[in-house]
Amino acid sequence: AEGLERVTLVQKEVEDQTTQTRFKLNKLRNETVALDSKSSKMQTELNALDARDREAMLKRERLSTEISELERSLTSYVERQEEMDIRVETLSAKVAEQAATLNQLNSDRAGRKDLIVDNERKLNELLKTAAAKRAQLEMLSGGEARTEGFPPGAQTLLDPPSDFTPDRAGIIGPLAEQMTTSAEYQTALEAILRPCIDAIVVRDEAYARDALDWLREQEAGSARLLSVSSAKEEAVLDSSAIGDSLLDRVKFDEAVGPLVRRLFWNVRVVGSEVEIPDVLSADTIVVTLNGTIVAGDGSSELWMPGTEDKSPLARHQMRERLQKEIDQLETETRSLETALETLRGEEEGVASAIGNARQMLEEYRRELALQEGERQVI
């Protein structure tokens, strides 16, 4: 019985140990399952980590590629922006330069327009003045004006009728129209010519007789004739030292030279009466610039010129002066017309240049606006 109990105890101990061993075994199995599960879970996590790592590597590679692309794009955009900045600065400078050119052209055109207006005004004034002087010259050159102050016979010779029998070519014209002088010596010349101021110059003495005979036959009136050619020898020029020779102060055509020299060979001109010597040679005549005449034969005379339209010489002088003034006005008119034509051509050229400059300015401004817009976008 003791042995049985002992066996029973041993058996119980064995069973207890077996139970404990089984319990430990189950526990170990459970732990193994748990570890296997944890291992699987960790393997899964490891696989997930590997996958994320690969994905991260791919992302890094992709991002690196994108960064490289962005850096290249940025470099390209920076270069493009620099180019655009330079282009914008260049276009801005061109716009400013073109605007300044346009302003200068507008100023030049305005200046030329002012010159054109001023020259047109001057031209109109010259044309009006020339027209007035031509009208005055026509009045002085007309038949009635030309014969005014002459006796009837002289007037007939100045405009011979159709039945005038002597050769008309023998009539040279009024004595007053055969010579001219300066305004300073005009009074002196009128004074010395006063006795024959209404004389008509003819070819020679024979013609003068024929003309006078015809006037007497026609009872046409009185006339004073002076012949260019004379049967008498021409007088020798006086060499007196008194004043100046009137011949030196008178301009005349050589066709009437012999007559003029016969008339004035002994005439001296002085400034005033105080310059006239107390004693003169018998053949000397002295005339002052204000019209006093003193002759060596004892005669003296005072000539006070009246209105200019009463003296044939004065009218002739006025006609000559008017003609010179008209010639001068015509020269100035032609010069002004040429200048006006040049200015108008220049003004048209400037106007064309202004149009081209304005078009170029608009093109520059439009291109500048496009470049600034692109730069802002960049």
Secondary structure as UniProt FT lines:
FT   HELIX           2..141
FT   HELIX           143..147
FT   TURN            148..149
FT   HELIX           152..158
FT   TURN            162..163
FT   HELIX           168..170
FT   STRAND          171..174
FT   HELIX           175..178
FT   STRAND          179..180
FT   HELIX           183..193
FT   HELIX           194..196
FT   TURN            197..198
FT   STRAND          200..204
FT   HELIX           205..218
FT   STRAND          225..229
FT   STRAND          244..245
FT   HELIX           246..249
FT   STRAND          251..252
FT   HELIX           254..256
FT   HELIX           257..264
FT   TURN            265..266
FT   STRAND          267..270
FT   HELIX           273..275
FT   TURN            282..283
FT   STRAND          285..288
FT   TURN            289..290
FT   STRAND          292..295
FT   TURN            296..297
FT   STRAND          300..302
FT   HELIX           308..310
FT   HELIX           312..377
//
